[in-house]
Amino acid sequence: MDIESFREYCLNLPGTTEGMKWGHLCFMIEEKMYFIIAIDEDNSFSIKCDPEEFDALTARDGIQQAHHMAKRQWIRVDNLEVFNDTELKKRVADSRAMVLAKLPKKTQAKYA
C-alpha cells in the first residue's frame, strides 16, 4: 500500500486525526497515538499490538520491538509492505481499538 492510500484509510476511521510528533506522522484518536510512521525513513512505522501476539510478530522478518515505546505492546515494522493490505488494515484497526479501549467509557461511546 502506498503512503497516500494508507493515509486516506486511516483518516476514514472514525475519530482519527493526524499530527506530527518527533518529526514523524502520527495517527491518533482523542489525541492518543495508535500509529506513527517515519515517512522520511522508508515508511518504517510503529504500531500497538496485542502483547499475546508480540513474540510471533517479532519473529517475522522486518518486525521488532519498537524503540522508546511500551515494551511488548508496540512493534516497529520496516515498511508498509511487510504486511499485505488486508493485514495492515486489520492491525491498524486493532491498534486503534486497543487505544480507544483505554479511554473513558463516555469517550468510547462516541465511536461505538
C-alpha positions as CSV (number, residue, x, y, z in Angstrom):
1,M,0.0,0.0,0.0
2,D,1.4,3.4,-0.8
3,I,1.5,6.2,1.8
4,E,-1.3,8.3,0.3
5,S,-3.7,5.3,0.2
6,F,-2.7,4.4,3.7
7,R,-3.2,7.9,5.0
8,E,-6.6,8.0,3.4
9,Y,-7.6,4.7,5.0
10,C,-6.5,5.9,8.5
11,L,-8.3,9.3,8.2
12,N,-11.5,7.5,7.3
13,L,-11.5,5.6,10.6
14,P,-14.0,7.4,13.0
15,G,-12.3,10.0,15.2
16,T,-8.9,9.7,13.6
17,T,-6.7,12.8,13.4
18,E,-3.2,13.2,12.2
19,G,-0.3,15.2,13.6
20,M,3.4,15.3,13.8
21,K,5.4,14.0,16.8
22,W,9.1,13.7,17.0
23,G,9.3,14.5,13.3
24,H,7.0,11.6,12.3
25,L,3.5,11.5,11.0
26,C,1.1,10.1,13.7
27,F,-2.5,8.9,13.6
28,M,-4.4,9.4,16.8
29,I,-7.8,9.0,18.4
30,E,-8.7,11.6,21.0
31,E,-5.1,12.8,20.9
32,K,-3.8,9.3,21.8
33,M,-1.4,7.9,19.3
34,Y,-2.1,4.5,17.7
35,F,0.2,4.6,14.7
36,I,3.4,6.5,14.0
37,I,5.2,6.4,10.6
38,A,8.6,7.8,9.6
39,I,7.8,9.0,6.1
40,D,11.3,10.2,5.6
41,E,12.8,6.8,6.6
42,D,11.4,4.3,4.0
43,N,8.0,4.5,5.8
44,S,9.1,2.4,8.8
45,F,6.3,2.6,11.4
46,S,5.4,1.6,14.9
47,I,2.0,0.3,15.9
48,K,0.4,-1.0,19.0
49,C,-0.1,-4.8,19.2
50,D,-1.6,-7.4,21.5
51,P,1.1,-8.5,23.9
52,E,-0.1,-12.1,23.3
53,E,1.0,-11.7,19.6
54,F,4.3,-9.9,20.3
55,D,6.6,-12.9,20.1
56,A,5.0,-14.2,16.9
57,L,5.2,-10.8,15.3
58,T,8.8,-10.1,16.2
59,A,9.8,-13.5,14.9
60,R,8.8,-12.3,11.4
61,D,11.3,-10.6,9.1
62,G,11.1,-6.8,9.2
63,I,9.4,-6.6,12.6
64,Q,11.0,-5.9,16.0
65,Q,10.3,-4.2,19.4
66,A,9.5,-0.5,18.9
67,H,12.2,1.7,20.4
68,H,11.0,4.1,23.2
69,M,7.5,2.6,23.3
70,A,5.8,0.3,25.8
71,K,7.7,-3.0,25.9
72,R,5.8,-5.9,24.3
73,Q,2.9,-3.6,23.4
74,W,4.4,-1.8,20.3
75,I,6.2,-3.2,17.3
76,R,8.4,-1.4,14.7
77,V,7.8,-2.5,11.1
78,D,10.4,-1.8,8.4
79,N,7.9,-0.5,5.8
80,L,4.3,-0.7,4.7
81,E,5.0,-3.7,2.5
82,V,5.8,-6.1,5.4
83,F,2.1,-6.7,5.9
84,N,-0.3,-7.3,3.0
85,D,-3.0,-4.6,2.6
86,T,-5.6,-6.7,4.5
87,E,-3.4,-7.5,7.4
88,L,-2.1,-3.9,7.6
89,K,-5.7,-2.5,7.7
90,K,-6.6,-5.1,10.4
91,R,-3.6,-4.2,12.5
92,V,-4.3,-0.5,12.3
93,A,-7.9,-1.1,13.3
94,D,-6.8,-3.3,16.2
95,S,-4.2,-0.8,17.3
96,R,-6.9,2.0,17.3
97,A,-9.3,-0.3,19.2
98,M,-6.7,-1.0,21.9
99,V,-6.1,2.7,22.4
100,L,-9.8,3.5,22.4
101,A,-10.5,0.8,25.0
102,K,-8.2,2.7,27.5
103,L,-10.2,5.9,27.1
104,P,-13.2,6.7,29.4
105,K,-16.4,4.9,28.6
106,K,-18.2,8.1,27.6
107,T,-15.4,8.8,25.0
108,Q,-15.6,5.2,23.8
109,A,-19.4,5.6,23.3
110,K,-18.8,8.4,20.8
111,Y,-17.2,5.9,18.4
112,A,-19.4,2.9,19.0
